[in-house]
Amino acid sequence: MLLAVDIGNTRIKAAVFKHDTILVQLVFDKTELEINLSKILQTYPDCRDWIVASVGGIDKEVFLSFASSTNIHFISHHDHFPFENRYTTPQTLGIDRMVLAAGAVWKFPNENRLVIDAGTCVTYDFIDAGDRYLGGAISPGLRLRYESLNRFTAKLPLLQKESPQDFIGNATDQSIHSGIVQGLAHEIDGFIGQYRERYPKFIIILTGGDAEFLANRLKNTIFANSNFLLESLNQTFQHKIKND
């Protein structure tokens, strides 16, 4: 068994895998990390291999307190990935983006792939059919857009994400929902259109916490999987075992 842990900017996602099957999945705040790790180990005592990807700056000591009974691997830029990294600043490329790119290479071999991760930030990552990581884009996610309208204006309220009733908002709250939700959907479709001008054929992978919320608002055919990063972590571990 394998425990895969994705430490994001806002929340932590974890899943216990048996081969390629998710046995249990958890989403929790960073303050609940130690207690949830303990619960997982109590419930699945055979889950001795752990793999961790972090962009959220979590203290490794929490994990290392379990080191006597587990084998913990923290993904880093020094790991082997199945693509050529052509980012001009490779050490600044987020570990989460690298794991997603690796998962796309393994899931869709010999294809051009665009991975869109809709989380706190929306990241776009393009890996061509020659397994060359070319880069992408970063923009604010839904939550950041709602928070910024509230924080940097005098009177706009802080709302939770909600499907707009119509693209013409007939009140302030509906105008906000339309601007944010429709705006992000148009942004994603616009980026896809730009990539299509240069690469007529490619696979689109949509993942992240807002993937399912956004999927049916997009004009383009996509492969939507909110667990793609966790699944890619599982594949990364299997790849590591085979190549060590």
Accessible surface in RSA format (square Angstrom, percent):
REM  Atomic radii and reference values for relative SASA: ProtOr
REM  Chains: A
REM  Algorithm: Lee & Richards
REM  Probe-radius: 1.40
REM  Slices: 20
REM RES _ NUM      All-atoms   Total-Side   Main-Chain    Non-polar    All polar
REM                ABS   REL    ABS   REL    ABS   REL    ABS   REL    ABS   REL
RES MET A   1    80.61  41.7  35.51  23.5  45.11 107.4  39.54  33.6  41.07  54.4
RES LEU A   2     5.71   3.2   5.61   4.0   0.10   0.3   5.61   3.9   0.10   0.3
RES LEU A   3     0.00   0.0   0.00   0.0   0.00   0.0   0.00   0.0   0.00   0.0
RES ALA A   4     0.00   0.0   0.00   0.0   0.00   0.0   0.00   0.0   0.00   0.0
RES VAL A   5     0.11   0.1   0.11   0.1   0.00   0.0   0.11   0.1   0.00   0.0
RES ASP A   6    18.98  13.3  18.70  18.6   0.28   0.7   0.00   0.0  18.98  18.9
RES ILE A   7     0.21   0.1   0.00   0.0   0.21   0.5   0.00   0.0   0.21   0.6
RES GLY A   8    16.43  20.3   0.00   N/A  16.43  20.3  16.27  44.6   0.17   0.4
RES ASN A   9    86.58  59.7  61.27  59.2  25.31  61.0  13.68  32.9  72.90  70.5
RES THR A  10    45.07  32.1  28.45  28.8  16.62  39.6  26.79  36.0  18.29  27.6
RES ARG A  11   105.11  44.1  99.15  50.5   5.97  14.2  27.78  38.0  77.33  46.9
RES ILE A  12     0.00   0.0   0.00   0.0   0.00   0.0   0.00   0.0   0.00   0.0
RES LYS A  13    32.44  15.8  32.44  19.9   0.00   0.0  21.35  19.2  11.08  11.8
RES ALA A  14     0.48   0.4   0.17   0.3   0.31   0.7   0.28   0.4   0.20   0.5
RES ALA A  15     1.17   1.1   0.00   0.0   1.17   2.7   1.17   1.6   0.00   0.0
RES VAL A  16     0.26   0.2   0.26   0.2   0.00   0.0   0.26   0.2   0.00   0.0
RES PHE A  17     2.21   1.1   1.88   1.2   0.33   0.9   1.88   1.1   0.33   0.9
RES LYS A  18   107.32  52.4 104.99  64.4   2.33   5.5  50.18  45.2  57.14  60.9
RES HIS A  19   146.81  80.2 132.91  92.4  13.90  35.5  94.41  97.3  52.40  61.0
RES ASP A  20   115.75  81.1  92.77  92.3  22.98  54.3  35.34  83.2  80.42  80.2
RES THR A  21    83.35  59.3  79.67  80.8   3.68   8.8  49.36  66.3  33.99  51.4
RES ILE A  22    51.00  29.0  28.11  20.9  22.89  55.2  28.11  20.2  22.89  62.1
RES LEU A  23    70.43  39.2  39.89  28.5  30.54  76.8  43.04  30.2  27.39  73.7
RES VAL A  24    46.37  30.5  40.54  36.7   5.83  14.0  46.30  40.2   0.06   0.2
RES GLN A  25    67.61  37.8  43.26  31.6  24.35  58.0  17.18  36.6  50.43  38.2
RES LEU A  26    53.91  30.0  50.75  36.3   3.16   7.9  53.91  37.9   0.00   0.0
RES VAL A  27    69.05  45.4  38.19  34.6  30.86  74.4  38.19  33.2  30.86  83.7
RES PHE A  28    14.46   7.2   7.19   4.5   7.27  18.9  14.46   8.8   0.00   0.0
RES ASP A  29    78.32  54.9  77.71  77.3   0.61   1.4  13.20  31.1  65.13  65.0
RES LYS A  30    60.84  29.7  50.78  31.2  10.06  24.0  36.85  33.2  23.99  25.6
RES THR A  31   133.85  95.2  95.09  96.4  38.76  92.4  90.04 120.9  43.81  66.2
RES GLU A  32    73.77  42.4  72.93  55.2   0.84   2.0  19.73  38.2  54.04  44.1
RES LEU A  33     3.24   1.8   3.02   2.2   0.22   0.5   3.02   2.1   0.22   0.6
RES GLU A  34    98.27  56.4  96.51  73.0   1.76   4.2  25.74  49.8  72.53  59.2
RES ILE A  35    98.09  55.8  91.63  68.3   6.46  15.6  95.86  69.0   2.23   6.1
RES ASN A  36    19.94  13.8  19.94  19.3   0.00   0.0   0.00   0.0  19.94  19.3
RES LEU A  37     0.07   0.0   0.07   0.0   0.00   0.0   0.07   0.0   0.00   0.0
RES SER A  38    33.70  28.5  31.54  42.1   2.16   5.0  19.14  40.8  14.56  20.4
RES LYS A  39   112.52  54.9 111.38  68.3   1.14   2.7  63.81  57.4  48.71  51.9
RES ILE A  40     6.79   3.9   4.76   3.5   2.03   4.9   6.76   4.9   0.03   0.1
RES LEU A  41    27.83  15.5  25.22  18.0   2.61   6.6  25.40  17.8   2.44   6.6
RES GLN A  42   142.46  79.7 112.91  82.5  29.54  70.3  48.01 102.2  94.44  71.6
RES THR A  43    92.48  65.8  67.25  68.2  25.23  60.1  50.28  67.5  42.20  63.8
RES TYR A  44    45.60  21.3  43.47  24.7   2.14   5.6  25.01  18.8  20.59  25.4
RES PRO A  45    71.38  52.0  70.60  64.4   0.78   2.8  71.12  58.7   0.25   1.6
RES ASP A  46   104.81  73.4  94.73  94.3  10.07  23.8  20.57  48.4  84.24  84.0
RES CYS A  47     0.01   0.0   0.01   0.0   0.00   0.0   0.01   0.0   0.00   0.0
RES ARG A  48   101.83  42.8 101.50  51.7   0.34   0.8  40.16  54.9  61.67  37.4
RES ASP A  49    41.55  29.1  41.50  41.3   0.05   0.1   0.13   0.3  41.42  41.3
RES TRP A  50     0.34   0.1   0.06   0.0   0.28   0.7   0.00   0.0   0.34   0.6
RES ILE A  51     0.09   0.1   0.09   0.1   0.00   0.0   0.09   0.1   0.00   0.0
RES VAL A  52     1.63   1.1   0.41   0.4   1.21   2.9   0.41   0.4   1.21   3.3
RES ALA A  53     1.18   1.1   0.54   0.8   0.65   1.5   0.95   1.3   0.23   0.6
RES SER A  54    39.55  33.4  21.31  28.4  18.23  42.0  18.51  39.4  21.03  29.5
RES VAL A  55    51.77  34.1  22.25  20.1  29.51  71.1  31.14  27.1  20.63  56.0
RES GLY A  56    17.63  21.7   0.00   N/A  17.63  21.7   5.69  15.6  11.94  26.8
RES GLY A  57    76.44  94.3   0.00   N/A  76.44  94.3  42.67 117.1  33.77  75.6
RES ILE A  58    33.78  19.2  18.12  13.5  15.65  37.7  19.96  14.4  13.82  37.5
RES ASP A  59    84.98  59.5  73.75  73.4  11.23  26.6  35.04  82.5  49.94  49.8
RES LYS A  60   110.34  53.8 107.66  66.1   2.68   6.4  61.95  55.8  48.39  51.5
RES GLU A  61   112.06  64.3 106.97  80.9   5.09  12.1  45.13  87.3  66.94  54.7
RES VAL A  62    37.07  24.4  32.08  29.0   4.99  12.0  36.94  32.1   0.13   0.3
RES PHE A  63     0.00   0.0   0.00   0.0   0.00   0.0   0.00   0.0   0.00   0.0
RES LEU A  64    79.56  44.3  67.94  48.6  11.62  29.2  68.22  47.9  11.34  30.5
RES SER A  65    74.70  63.1  35.37  47.2  39.33  90.6  46.67  99.4  28.03  39.3
RES PHE A  66    22.95  11.5  20.46  12.7   2.49   6.5  22.95  13.9   0.00   0.0
RES ALA A  67    48.60  44.7  34.51  53.3  14.09  32.0  34.67  48.8  13.93  36.9
RES SER A  68   118.67 100.3  70.64  94.3  48.03 110.6  58.40 124.4  60.27  84.4
RES SER A  69    41.97  35.5  29.41  39.3  12.56  28.9  33.05  70.4   8.92  12.5
RES THR A  70    10.46   7.4   0.00   0.0  10.46  24.9   2.15   2.9   8.31  12.6
RES ASN A  71    99.35  68.5  92.48  89.4   6.87  16.5  27.78  66.8  71.57  69.2
RES ILE A  72    37.07  21.1   3.87   2.9  33.19  80.0   4.50   3.2  32.56  88.4
RES HIS A  73    39.05  21.3  37.47  26.0   1.58   4.1  25.25  26.0  13.80  16.1
RES PHE A  74    41.07  20.5  31.21  19.3   9.86  25.7  31.21  18.9   9.86  28.2
RES ILE A  75    11.51   6.5   0.35   0.3  11.16  26.9   0.35   0.3  11.16  30.3
RES SER A  76    41.31  34.9  39.45  52.7   1.86   4.3  32.22  68.6   9.09  12.7
RES HIS A  77    51.28  28.0  32.34  22.5  18.93  48.4  20.13  20.7  31.15  36.2
RES HIS A  78   169.85  92.8 135.68  94.3  34.17  87.4  92.76  95.6  77.09  89.7
RES ASP A  79    32.04  22.4  18.43  18.3  13.61  32.2   8.71  20.5  23.33  23.3
RES HIS A  80   126.11  68.9 108.80  75.6  17.31  44.3  87.01  89.7  39.10  45.5
RES PHE A  81    17.63   8.8   7.49   4.6  10.14  26.4   7.49   4.5  10.14  29.0
RES PRO A  82    25.65  18.7  11.27  10.3  14.38  52.3  20.66  17.1   4.98  31.0
RES PHE A  83    21.69  10.9   0.94   0.6  20.76  54.0   6.42   3.9  15.27  43.7
RES GLU A  84    92.42  53.1  82.45  62.4   9.98  23.8  44.25  85.6  48.17  39.3
RES ASN A  85    46.20  31.9  21.12  20.4  25.08  60.4  18.14  43.7  28.06  27.1
RES ARG A  86   123.55  51.9 102.02  52.0  21.53  51.3  34.24  46.8  89.31  54.1
RES TYR A  87    55.07  25.7  47.45  27.0   7.63  19.8  23.67  17.8  31.40  38.7
RES THR A  88   133.94  95.3 101.16 102.6  32.78  78.1  83.36 112.0  50.57  76.5
RES THR A  89    71.86  51.1  67.06  68.0   4.80  11.4  60.65  81.5  11.20  16.9
RES PRO A  90    55.42  40.4  55.29  50.4   0.13   0.5  55.29  45.7   0.13   0.8
RES GLN A  91   121.05  67.7 104.74  76.5  16.31  38.8  58.90 125.4  62.16  47.1
RES THR A  92   100.01  71.1  68.88  69.8  31.13  74.2  70.94  95.3  29.07  43.9
RES LEU A  93     0.85   0.5   0.00   0.0   0.85   2.1   0.21   0.1   0.64   1.7
RES GLY A  94    22.38  27.6   0.00   N/A  22.38  27.6  20.04  55.0   2.34   5.2
RES ILE A  95    16.45   9.4  15.09  11.2   1.36   3.3  15.09  10.9   1.36   3.7
RES ASP A  96    23.95  16.8  23.76  23.6   0.19   0.4   2.81   6.6  21.14  21.1
RES ARG A  97    11.85   5.0  11.85   6.0   0.00   0.0   6.95   9.5   4.90   3.0
RES MET A  98     8.33   4.3   8.33   5.5   0.00   0.0   8.33   7.1   0.00   0.0
RES VAL A  99     0.00   0.0   0.00   0.0   0.00   0.0   0.00   0.0   0.00   0.0
RES LEU A 100     0.14   0.1   0.14   0.1   0.00   0.0   0.14   0.1   0.00   0.0
RES ALA A 101     0.00   0.0   0.00   0.0   0.00   0.0   0.00   0.0   0.00   0.0
RES ALA A 102     0.00   0.0   0.00   0.0   0.00   0.0   0.00   0.0   0.00   0.0
RES GLY A 103     0.00   0.0   0.00   N/A   0.00   0.0   0.00   0.0   0.00   0.0
RES ALA A 104     0.00   0.0   0.00   0.0   0.00   0.0   0.00   0.0   0.00   0.0
RES VAL A 105    10.74   7.1   9.29   8.4   1.45   3.5   9.29   8.1   1.45   3.9
RES TRP A 106    65.08  26.1  42.60  20.6  22.47  52.8  36.00  19.2  29.07  47.2
RES LYS A 107   101.75  49.6  82.64  50.7  19.11  45.5  32.35  29.1  69.40  73.9
RES PHE A 108    37.09  18.6  34.89  21.6   2.20   5.7  37.09  22.5   0.00   0.0
RES PRO A 109    82.10  59.8  73.41  66.9   8.69  31.6  74.34  61.4   7.75  48.2
RES ASN A 110   126.90  87.5 106.25 102.7  20.65  49.7  27.87  67.1  99.03  95.7
RES GLU A 111    51.97  29.8  50.35  38.1   1.62   3.8   6.46  12.5  45.51  37.2
RES ASN A 112    30.07  20.7  27.51  26.6   2.56   6.2   0.00   0.0  30.07  29.1
RES ARG A 113     0.26   0.1   0.26   0.1   0.00   0.0   0.00   0.0   0.26   0.2
RES LEU A 114     0.00   0.0   0.00   0.0   0.00   0.0   0.00   0.0   0.00   0.0
RES VAL A 115     0.08   0.1   0.06   0.1   0.02   0.1   0.06   0.0   0.02   0.1
RES ILE A 116     0.04   0.0   0.04   0.0   0.00   0.0   0.04   0.0   0.00   0.0
RES ASP A 117    20.09  14.1  20.07  20.0   0.02   0.0   1.06   2.5  19.03  19.0
RES ALA A 118     0.78   0.7   0.76   1.2   0.02   0.0   0.78   1.1   0.00   0.0
RES GLY A 119    23.56  29.1   0.00   N/A  23.56  29.1  22.35  61.3   1.21   2.7
RES THR A 120    35.18  25.0  23.07  23.4  12.10  28.8  18.20  24.4  16.98  25.7
RES CYS A 121    42.76  32.3  36.56  40.8   6.21  14.6   6.57  16.6  36.19  39.0
RES VAL A 122     0.35   0.2   0.35   0.3   0.00   0.0   0.35   0.3   0.00   0.0
RES THR A 123    12.74   9.1  12.74  12.9   0.00   0.0  12.58  16.9   0.16   0.2
RES TYR A 124     0.00   0.0   0.00   0.0   0.00   0.0   0.00   0.0   0.00   0.0
RES ASP A 125     0.22   0.2   0.22   0.2   0.00   0.0   0.00   0.0   0.22   0.2
RES PHE A 126     2.67   1.3   2.67   1.7   0.00   0.0   2.67   1.6   0.00   0.0
RES ILE A 127     0.00   0.0   0.00   0.0   0.00   0.0   0.00   0.0   0.00   0.0
RES ASP A 128    12.71   8.9  12.71  12.7   0.00   0.0   4.13   9.7   8.58   8.6
RES ALA A 129    45.82  42.1  34.53  53.3  11.29  25.7  34.67  48.8  11.15  29.5
RES GLY A 130    41.13  50.7   0.00   N/A  41.13  50.7  21.46  58.9  19.67  44.1
RES ASP A 131    46.85  32.8  45.68  45.5   1.17   2.8   9.04  21.3  37.81  37.7
RES ARG A 132    82.42  34.6  82.42  42.0   0.00   0.0   3.05   4.2  79.37  48.1
RES TYR A 133     0.00   0.0   0.00   0.0   0.00   0.0   0.00   0.0   0.00   0.0
RES LEU A 134    66.45  37.0  41.34  29.6  25.12  63.1  41.92  29.4  24.53  66.0
RES GLY A 135     6.34   7.8   0.00   N/A   6.34   7.8   5.88  16.1   0.47   1.0
RES GLY A 136    41.83  51.6   0.00   N/A  41.83  51.6   3.90  10.7  37.93  85.0
RES ALA A 137    25.58  23.5  16.85  26.0   8.74  19.9  25.58  36.0   0.00   0.0
RES ILE A 138   105.96  60.3  74.75  55.7  31.21  75.2  74.75  53.8  31.21  84.7
RES SER A 139    20.40  17.2  15.63  20.9   4.77  11.0  20.40  43.4   0.00   0.0
RES PRO A 140    66.95  48.8  65.23  59.5   1.71   6.2  66.30  54.7   0.65   4.0
RES GLY A 141     0.22   0.3   0.00   N/A   0.22   0.3   0.22   0.6   0.00   0.0
RES LEU A 142     1.71   1.0   1.32   0.9   0.39   1.0   1.32   0.9   0.39   1.0
RES ARG A 143   128.58  54.0 122.88  62.6   5.70  13.6  51.92  71.0  76.67  46.5
RES LEU A 144    62.23  34.7  60.24  43.1   1.99   5.0  60.24  42.3   1.99   5.3
RES ARG A 145    44.18  18.5  42.60  21.7   1.58   3.8  19.51  26.7  24.67  15.0
RES TYR A 146     6.80   3.2   5.76   3.3   1.04   2.7   5.88   4.4   0.92   1.1
RES GLU A 147    40.46  23.2  38.49  29.1   1.98   4.7  11.20  21.7  29.26  23.9
RES SER A 148    45.81  38.7  40.72  54.3   5.09  11.7  29.78  63.4  16.03  22.5
RES LEU A 149    59.95  33.4  59.19  42.3   0.75   1.9  59.95  42.1   0.00   0.0
RES ASN A 150    53.85  37.1  47.04  45.5   6.81  16.4   0.00   0.0  53.85  52.1
RES ARG A 151   164.88  69.2 137.10  69.9  27.78  66.1  45.76  62.5 119.12  72.2
RES PHE A 152   156.51  78.3 123.52  76.5  32.99  85.8 130.66  79.2  25.85  74.0
RES THR A 153    55.93  39.8  35.08  35.6  20.86  49.7  44.60  59.9  11.34  17.1
RES ALA A 154   105.51  97.0  57.55  88.8  47.96 109.1  68.55  96.5  36.96  97.9
RES LYS A 155   189.27  92.3 159.16  97.7  30.11  71.7 109.89  98.9  79.38  84.6
RES LEU A 156    54.73  30.5  51.19  36.6   3.54   8.9  51.19  36.0   3.54   9.5
RES PRO A 157    55.90  40.7  46.68  42.6   9.22  33.5  54.48  45.0   1.42   8.8
RES LEU A 158    93.67  52.2  67.70  48.4  25.98  65.3  67.70  47.5  25.98  69.9
RES LEU A 159    36.87  20.5  31.34  22.4   5.53  13.9  33.90  23.8   2.98   8.0
RES GLN A 160   144.59  80.9 136.02  99.4   8.56  20.4  62.73 133.5  81.86  62.1
RES LYS A 161    89.93  43.9  70.15  43.0  19.78  47.1  53.64  48.3  36.30  38.7
RES GLU A 162    81.68  46.9  77.40  58.6   4.28  10.2  29.93  57.9  51.75  42.2
RES SER A 163    52.49  44.4  43.40  57.9   9.09  20.9  29.73  63.3  22.76  31.9
RES PRO A 164    22.70  16.5   6.16   5.6  16.54  60.1   6.16   5.1  16.54 102.8
RES GLN A 165   143.03  80.0 104.91  76.7  38.11  90.7  44.80  95.4  98.22  74.5
RES ASP A 166    72.33  50.7  63.41  63.1   8.92  21.1  28.98  68.2  43.35  43.2
RES PHE A 167   140.42  70.3 122.92  76.1  17.50  45.5 122.94  74.5  17.48  50.0
RES ILE A 168   117.50  66.9 107.68  80.2   9.82  23.7 111.31  80.2   6.18  16.8
RES GLY A 169    23.51  29.0   0.00   N/A  23.51  29.0   0.68   1.9  22.83  51.1
RES ASN A 170   129.80  89.5  91.64  88.6  38.16  91.9  41.21  99.2  88.60  85.6
RES ALA A 171    51.22  47.1  37.74  58.2  13.48  30.7  50.82  71.6   0.40   1.1
RES THR A 172    75.20  53.5  65.48  66.4   9.72  23.2  31.26  42.0  43.94  66.4
RES ASP A 173    60.87  42.6  58.13  57.9   2.74   6.5  15.15  35.6  45.72  45.6
RES GLN A 174    11.83   6.6  11.83   8.6   0.00   0.0   8.13  17.3   3.71   2.8
RES SER A 175    54.30  45.9  43.50  58.1  10.80  24.9  30.74  65.5  23.56  33.0
RES ILE A 176    10.84   6.2   7.36   5.5   3.49   8.4  10.84   7.8   0.00   0.0
RES HIS A 177     6.00   3.3   6.00   4.2   0.00   0.0   0.92   1.0   5.08   5.9
RES SER A 178    10.03   8.5   9.73  13.0   0.30   0.7   3.17   6.7   6.86   9.6
RES GLY A 179    49.40  60.9   0.00   N/A  49.40  60.9  37.46 102.8  11.95  26.8
RES ILE A 180     9.39   5.3   7.18   5.4   2.21   5.3   9.39   6.8   0.00   0.0
RES VAL A 181     0.00   0.0   0.00   0.0   0.00   0.0   0.00   0.0   0.00   0.0
RES GLN A 182    51.33  28.7  50.79  37.1   0.54   1.3   8.66  18.4  42.67  32.4
RES GLY A 183    28.55  35.2   0.00   N/A  28.55  35.2  22.70  62.3   5.86  13.1
RES LEU A 184     0.54   0.3   0.54   0.4   0.00   0.0   0.54   0.4   0.00   0.0
RES ALA A 185     5.66   5.2   5.66   8.7   0.00   0.0   5.66   8.0   0.00   0.0
RES HIS A 186   106.51  58.2  98.79  68.7   7.72  19.7  74.15  76.4  32.37  37.7
RES GLU A 187    42.34  24.3  29.54  22.3  12.80  30.5  29.61  57.3  12.73  10.4
RES ILE A 188     0.00   0.0   0.00   0.0   0.00   0.0   0.00   0.0   0.00   0.0
RES ASP A 189    19.48  13.6  13.31  13.3   6.17  14.6  11.79  27.8   7.69   7.7
RES GLY A 190    39.52  48.7   0.00   N/A  39.52  48.7  35.86  98.4   3.66   8.2
RES PHE A 191    55.41  27.7  53.60  33.2   1.81   4.7  53.78  32.6   1.63   4.7
RES ILE A 192     0.07   0.0   0.07   0.1   0.00   0.0   0.07   0.0   0.00   0.0
RES GLY A 193    30.48  37.6   0.00   N/A  30.48  37.6  28.48  78.2   2.00   4.5
RES GLN A 194   116.68  65.2 107.98  78.9   8.70  20.7  33.39  71.1  83.29  63.2
RES TYR A 195    38.35  17.9  35.43  20.2   2.92   7.6  27.89  21.0  10.46  12.9
RES ARG A 196    95.61  40.1  91.30  46.5   4.31  10.3  47.60  65.1  48.00  29.1
RES GLU A 197   154.08  88.5 115.05  87.0  39.03  92.9  48.65  94.1 105.42  86.1
RES ARG A 198   189.28  79.5 164.55  83.9  24.73  58.9  47.05  64.3 142.23  86.2
RES TYR A 199    50.11  23.4  49.26  28.0   0.85   2.2  32.60  24.5  17.51  21.6
RES PRO A 200   113.19  82.5  95.76  87.3  17.43  63.4  96.40  79.6  16.79 104.3
RES LYS A 201   154.33  75.3 148.18  90.9   6.15  14.7  96.55  86.9  57.78  61.5
RES PHE A 202    19.11   9.6   0.11   0.1  19.00  49.4   0.69   0.4  18.42  52.7
RES ILE A 203    47.76  27.2  46.06  34.3   1.69   4.1  47.76  34.4   0.00   0.0
RES ILE A 204     5.98   3.4   2.09   1.6   3.89   9.4   2.09   1.5   3.89  10.5
RES ILE A 205     0.00   0.0   0.00   0.0   0.00   0.0   0.00   0.0   0.00   0.0
RES LEU A 206     0.07   0.0   0.07   0.1   0.00   0.0   0.07   0.1   0.00   0.0
RES THR A 207     1.20   0.9   1.20   1.2   0.00   0.0   0.64   0.9   0.56   0.8
RES GLY A 208     7.40   9.1   0.00   N/A   7.40   9.1   7.26  19.9   0.14   0.3
RES GLY A 209    38.17  47.1   0.00   N/A  38.17  47.1  12.69  34.8  25.48  57.1
RES ASP A 210    17.07  12.0  17.05  17.0   0.02   0.0   0.68   1.6  16.39  16.3
RES ALA A 211     0.07   0.1   0.07   0.1   0.00   0.0   0.07   0.1   0.00   0.0
RES GLU A 212   129.94  74.6 114.25  86.4  15.68  37.3  45.00  87.0  84.94  69.3
RES PHE A 213    43.27  21.6  31.74  19.7  11.53  30.0  40.18  24.4   3.08   8.8
RES LEU A 214     0.00   0.0   0.00   0.0   0.00   0.0   0.00   0.0   0.00   0.0
RES ALA A 215    25.68  23.6  18.32  28.3   7.35  16.7  18.55  26.1   7.12  18.9
RES ASN A 216   129.95  89.6  92.25  89.1  37.70  90.8  45.77 110.2  84.18  81.4
RES ARG A 217    63.07  26.5  39.23  20.0  23.84  56.8  25.24  34.5  37.83  22.9
RES LEU A 218    18.57  10.3   0.04   0.0  18.54  46.6   0.54   0.4  18.04  48.5
RES LYS A 219   173.62  84.7 133.66  82.0  39.96  95.2  89.19  80.3  84.43  89.9
RES ASN A 220    28.90  19.9  17.73  17.1  11.17  26.9   4.38  10.5  24.52  23.7
RES THR A 221   131.05  93.2 110.01 111.5  21.04  50.1  80.40 108.0  50.65  76.6
RES ILE A 222    36.93  21.0  10.00   7.5  26.93  64.9  13.40   9.6  23.53  63.9
RES PHE A 223    67.08  33.6  61.28  38.0   5.80  15.1  65.28  39.6   1.81   5.2
RES ALA A 224    47.80  44.0  18.27  28.2  29.53  67.2  18.70  26.3  29.10  77.1
RES ASN A 225    28.33  19.5  22.48  21.7   5.84  14.1  10.96  26.4  17.37  16.8
RES SER A 226    31.90  27.0  24.58  32.8   7.32  16.9  10.64  22.7  21.27  29.8
RES ASN A 227    33.09  22.8  32.13  31.1   0.96   2.3   0.96   2.3  32.13  31.1
RES PHE A 228     3.57   1.8   3.57   2.2   0.00   0.0   3.57   2.2   0.00   0.0
RES LEU A 229    14.00   7.8  13.94  10.0   0.06   0.2  13.94   9.8   0.06   0.2
RES LEU A 230     2.38   1.3   2.17   1.6   0.21   0.5   2.17   1.5   0.21   0.6
RES GLU A 231    57.51  33.0  56.82  43.0   0.69   1.7  18.78  36.3  38.73  31.6
RES SER A 232     0.13   0.1   0.13   0.2   0.00   0.0   0.00   0.0   0.13   0.2
RES LEU A 233     0.00   0.0   0.00   0.0   0.00   0.0   0.00   0.0   0.00   0.0
RES ASN A 234     3.32   2.3   3.32   3.2   0.00   0.0   0.00   0.0   3.32   3.2
RES GLN A 235    56.24  31.4  53.37  39.0   2.87   6.8  20.22  43.0  36.02  27.3
RES THR A 236     6.06   4.3   5.75   5.8   0.31   0.7   5.75   7.7   0.31   0.5
RES PHE A 237    21.99  11.0  21.99  13.6   0.00   0.0  21.99  13.3   0.00   0.0
RES GLN A 238    63.89  35.7  63.56  46.5   0.33   0.8  22.10  47.0  41.79  31.7
RES HIS A 239    35.54  19.4  32.54  22.6   3.00   7.7  25.61  26.4   9.93  11.6
RES LYS A 240    62.86  30.7  57.99  35.6   4.87  11.6  34.61  31.1  28.25  30.1
RES ILE A 241    98.18  55.9  84.85  63.2  13.33  32.1  85.30  61.4  12.88  35.0
RES LYS A 242   171.49  83.7 134.68  82.6  36.81  87.6  86.26  77.6  85.23  90.8
RES ASN A 243    95.90  66.1  61.89  59.8  34.01  81.9  22.76  54.8  73.14  70.7
RES ASP A 244   128.11  89.7  62.98  62.7  65.13 154.0  60.27 141.8  67.84  67.7
END  Absolute sums over single chains surface
CHAIN  1 A    12289.3       9648.2       2641.2       6554.0       5735.4
END  Absolute sums over all chains
TOTAL         12289.3       9648.2       2641.2       6554.0       5735.4
